[in-house]
């Protein structure tokens, strides 16, 4: 008889720049080795995943990461007194620092398990440290520099060639072709995501992405590469297709082996016309397109739960190429009292 796990999931903001929560839940629902009851964790009352009752059994609001670990732990203590959560999927970069710090306490005191990178793994792949990360592991990474003010942007640009990429420390990236445009992007990104902001060398080529999982002992549990077919004005993939790329898989395997990466990740790679691979970014969690891995024959989300619960884990060696994901939007009709309930009581 299959076990049934109660699994909590953040990132259920299925908007035009979607979080990974809903695709993670869809993959959990298709797991063959266990059944699930899903607890959604929301930060705002209008996150669409709150009202997807076919996917989410109950929802609790949780404090923003800026509130700190103590407040987050107390909220989980309350939720756990009701729900008995077995496993937790944190799905936002901005919240991972807190959850990594709370990992042992959540497991030992509340019985909530996670599979997340260590703090050292998390920090070493940070955008601000990525160039050094590339040197340490023999991987090409675009040159980059940190800036803390608009004046500093102008000074740093003297030694850089346009175009450049202006990146926030958690999210957002914009291409700039002039000094003025660089400062505009800096002002907008720093206002939303804080300082510092990254100025990165622009690498022309084809962007490729890999969604994968490391087992924490140097082995690659699974990896599926994808090429974006349609990109929104926010730079988010709205359609993509799985591809065959042995060099990219080997690069992924190398990084997982050398870093002993633990848990899910996404690699963003630029492939140039002369067949060189530049590592642009490493996201330390599942991307919003992770359901494509399930559709391609690798339910990586299921594997992460089995790692965390100490079960037998499937190590995937193949996937289907030519599988597309196409994102879509539709309107849900919900009752006002549901919105009021989550807004006032923090539960639904």
C-alpha positions in Angstrom: 0.0 0.0 0.0 1.3 3.4 -1.0 2.0 6.0 1.7 0.1 9.2 1.7 2.2 12.3 2.5 1.0 15.8 3.5 3.1 18.1 1.5 3.3 21.9 1.8 4.2 24.0 -1.2 5.1 27.7 -1.6 5.2 29.7 -4.8 1.5 29.3 -5.8 1.3 32.6 -7.6 0.4 31.3 -11.0 0.5 34.8 -12.7 2.2 36.1 -15.9 5.5 35.6 -14.0 4.6 32.4 -12.3 6.1 30.7 -9.3 7.0 27.0 -9.4 4.3 26.0 -6.9 1.5 24.9 -9.2 3.7 22.8 -11.5 5.3 21.2 -8.5 1.8 20.3 -7.2 0.8 18.9 -10.6 3.9 16.7 -10.6 3.1 15.5 -7.0 -0.4 14.6 -8.1 1.0 12.3 -10.8 3.5 10.6 -8.4 3.3 6.8 -8.7 5.1 5.9 -5.4 2.9 7.8 -3.0 -0.4 9.7 -2.6 -0.5 13.3 -1.5 -2.5 15.9 0.4 -1.4 19.4 -0.6 -1.1 22.4 1.7 -0.6 25.6 -0.1 1.5 28.4 1.5 0.7 31.9 0.3 2.2 35.3 0.9 -0.7 37.3 -0.7 -4.5 36.8 -0.8 -4.7 36.9 -4.6 -2.3 34.2 -5.4 -4.3 32.0 -7.9 -3.1 28.7 -6.5 -5.1 29.5 -3.3 -8.3 29.0 -5.2 -7.4 25.9 -7.3 -9.3 23.5 -5.2 -8.7 20.6 -7.5 -4.9 20.9 -6.7 -4.7 22.4 -3.2 -6.6 20.9 -0.2 -5.9 23.8 2.3 -4.1 27.1 2.3 -2.3 29.1 5.0 -0.8 32.5 4.7 2.8 32.7 5.9 4.9 35.8 6.8 7.2 37.3 4.2 10.8 36.2 4.3 11.8 39.7 5.6 9.9 38.9 8.8 12.7 36.5 9.8 13.1 32.9 10.8 11.5 33.2 14.3 8.2 34.4 12.9 8.2 31.8 10.1 9.0 29.0 12.6 6.1 30.0 14.9 3.7 30.1 12.0 4.8 26.6 11.0 4.4 25.5 14.6 0.8 26.5 14.4 0.2 25.0 11.0 1.9 21.8 12.0 -0.3 21.4 15.1 -3.3 21.1 12.7 -1.9 19.5 9.5 1.0 17.2 10.4 3.1 18.1 7.3 5.6 15.5 6.2 7.5 17.4 3.5 7.9 21.1 2.4 8.8 22.5 -1.0 10.1 26.1 -0.8 10.0 27.5 -4.3 11.3 31.1 -4.1 14.9 32.2 -4.1 14.1 35.0 -1.6 12.7 32.6 1.0 15.3 29.8 0.7 17.9 31.5 2.9 15.4 31.3 5.8 14.3 27.8 5.1 17.9 26.6 4.9 18.6 28.1 8.3 15.4 26.4 9.6 15.9 23.0 8.0 17.2 21.1 11.0 14.8 22.9 13.5 11.8 22.2 11.3 12.8 18.5 11.0 13.8 17.9 14.6 11.1 19.9 16.4 8.2 19.7 14.0 8.9 16.6 11.8 8.8 18.6 8.6 11.4 17.5 6.0 13.0 19.3 3.1 15.6 18.7 0.5 17.5 22.0 0.1 21.1 23.0 -0.7 23.5 23.8 2.2 24.0 27.4 3.0 27.5 27.2 1.4 26.0 25.7 -1.8 23.3 28.3 -1.8 25.7 31.2 -1.4 28.4 30.0 -3.8 26.1 29.9 -6.8 24.6 33.3 -6.0 24.7 35.7 -9.0 27.2 37.9 -7.1 29.6 34.9 -6.7 28.9 33.2 -10.0 32.0 34.4 -11.8 34.3 33.0 -9.1 32.1 29.8 -9.1 32.8 29.4 -12.8 36.6 29.7 -12.2 36.5 27.2 -9.4 34.7 24.6 -11.5 36.2 25.2 -14.9 33.0 26.6 -16.4 32.7 29.6 -18.7 30.8 32.4 -17.0 30.3 36.0 -18.3 32.3 38.7 -16.6 30.2 40.6 -14.1 30.5 43.4 -11.5 28.4 44.6 -8.6 27.0 48.1 -8.3 25.3 49.9 -5.4 24.4 53.3 -6.9 23.6 54.9 -10.3 26.9 56.8 -10.1 28.7 53.5 -9.7 26.9 52.2 -12.8 28.4 54.9 -15.0 31.9 54.3 -13.6 31.8 50.5 -14.1 30.5 50.9 -17.7 33.8 52.5 -18.8 35.4 49.1 -18.8 32.4 47.2 -20.3 31.1 46.9 -23.9 27.4 47.2 -24.8 25.1 45.6 -24.7 25.2 44.5 -21.0 22.7 42.7 -18.8 21.4 44.4 -15.7 20.3 41.8 -13.0 18.6 41.9 -9.7 20.0 39.9 -6.8 17.0 37.6 -6.7 15.0 38.1 -9.9 14.8 40.2 -13.1 17.2 40.8 -15.9 17.2 43.5 -18.6 19.5 44.2 -21.5 20.9 47.7 -21.8 22.4 49.3 -24.9 23.3 52.7 -23.6 24.6 54.3 -20.4 21.2 55.9 -19.8 19.3 52.7 -20.3 21.6 50.9 -17.9 20.8 53.5 -15.2 17.1 53.3 -15.9 17.2 49.5 -15.4 19.4 49.9 -12.3 16.8 52.2 -10.7 13.9 50.0 -11.5 15.5 46.7 -10.5 17.1 48.1 -7.3 13.8 49.6 -6.2 12.0 46.2 -6.5 14.7 43.8 -5.4 17.2 45.9 -3.4 21.0 46.2 -3.7 23.4 45.2 -5.0 22.6 45.0 -8.7 24.7 43.0 -11.2 26.1 44.3 -14.5 26.9 41.3 -16.6 28.7 40.8 -19.9 26.1 40.0 -22.7 26.8 36.7 -24.4 25.0 36.4 -27.8 23.7 32.9 -28.6 20.8 30.5 -27.8 19.6 30.3 -24.3 19.2 26.8 -23.0 17.8 25.7 -19.6 18.2 22.5 -17.6 15.9 21.4 -14.8 17.6 18.8 -12.6 18.0 17.2 -9.1 21.2 16.3 -7.2 21.1 13.7 -4.5 23.6 15.5 -2.2 26.2 12.8 -2.7 27.5 13.9 -6.2 25.0 12.0 -8.3 22.6 13.5 -10.8 19.1 12.1 -10.1 17.7 13.6 -13.3 18.1 16.4 -15.9 16.0 17.6 -18.7 17.2 20.4 -21.0 14.8 22.8 -22.7 14.9 25.6 -25.3 12.5 28.4 -25.0 10.1 28.9 -27.9 8.2 31.9 -26.7 9.2 34.5 -24.2 7.0 37.1 -22.5 7.9 40.8 -22.2 9.1 39.9 -18.7 11.5 37.4 -20.1 9.6 34.4 -18.9 9.2 31.3 -21.0 5.6 30.8 -22.2 6.5 27.8 -24.4 9.5 25.5 -24.6 10.6 22.2 -26.0 12.8 19.4 -24.6 16.0 19.0 -26.6 18.9 16.5 -26.9 22.2 18.0 -25.9 24.8 15.6 -24.5 27.4 18.4 -23.8 24.9 20.2 -21.7 23.9 17.1 -19.7 27.6 16.4 -19.1 28.1 20.0 -17.9 25.2 19.5 -15.5 26.6 16.2 -14.3 30.0 17.8 -13.7 28.6 20.6 -11.6 26.5 18.3 -9.5 29.4 15.9 -8.9 31.9 18.7 -8.0 29.5 20.7 -5.7 27.6 17.7 -4.2 24.5 19.6 -5.0 21.5 18.7 -2.8 18.0 19.0 -4.3 16.4 20.7 -7.3 18.0 23.3 -9.5 17.8 25.1 -12.8 20.8 26.0 -15.0 20.5 28.9 -17.4 23.1 28.5 -20.1 24.0 30.5 -23.3 25.2 28.4 -26.2 27.2 30.5 -28.7 27.4 30.0 -32.5 30.8 28.4 -32.1 29.4 25.8 -29.7 30.7 27.2 -26.4 28.6 27.1 -23.3 28.4 30.0 -20.8 26.7 29.5 -17.4 24.5 32.5 -16.9 22.7 31.6 -13.7 22.0 28.8 -11.3 18.6 28.8 -9.6 18.6 26.8 -6.4 15.0 25.4 -6.7 12.6 24.0 -9.4 11.8 26.5 -12.2 8.2 27.3 -13.1 8.5 25.0 -16.2 9.4 21.9 -14.1 6.2 20.1 -15.0 7.7 19.6 -18.5 10.2 17.2 -16.9 7.3 15.1 -15.7 5.8 15.3 -19.2 9.1 14.1 -20.6 9.3 11.0 -18.4 11.2 12.3 -15.4 9.0 13.1 -12.4 11.8 14.9 -10.6 9.5 16.4 -8.0 8.5 12.9 -6.9 12.2 11.9 -6.6 12.9 14.9 -4.3 10.2 13.8 -1.9 11.6 10.2 -1.9 15.1 11.5 -1.2 13.7 13.5 1.7 11.6 10.7 3.1 14.4 8.1 2.9 12.7 6.0 0.2 14.2 4.3 -2.8 15.0 6.9 -5.5 14.7 6.5 -9.3 17.8 7.8 -11.1 16.7 8.9 -14.5 18.9 8.1 -17.5 16.6 9.2 -20.4 13.8 11.6 -21.2 11.6 12.3 -24.3 12.8 15.0 -26.7 10.4 17.1 -28.7 8.0 17.5 -25.7 6.5 21.0 -25.6 5.0 23.0 -22.8 2.7 25.8 -23.7 1.5 28.0 -20.8 -2.0 29.5 -20.8 -4.2 31.7 -18.7 -7.8 31.3 -17.7 -10.3 33.0 -15.4 -11.4 31.3 -12.2 -14.6 32.3 -10.5 -14.4 32.3 -6.7 -16.7 33.5 -4.0 -15.8 36.8 -2.2 -16.1 35.1 1.1 -13.2 32.8 0.2 -11.0 35.9 -0.5 -12.2 37.4 2.8 -11.4 34.2 4.7 -7.8 34.0 3.5 -7.3 37.8 4.0 -8.8 38.0 7.5 -8.1 34.5 9.0 -5.0 33.6 7.0 -6.5 30.2 6.2 -8.8 28.7 3.6 
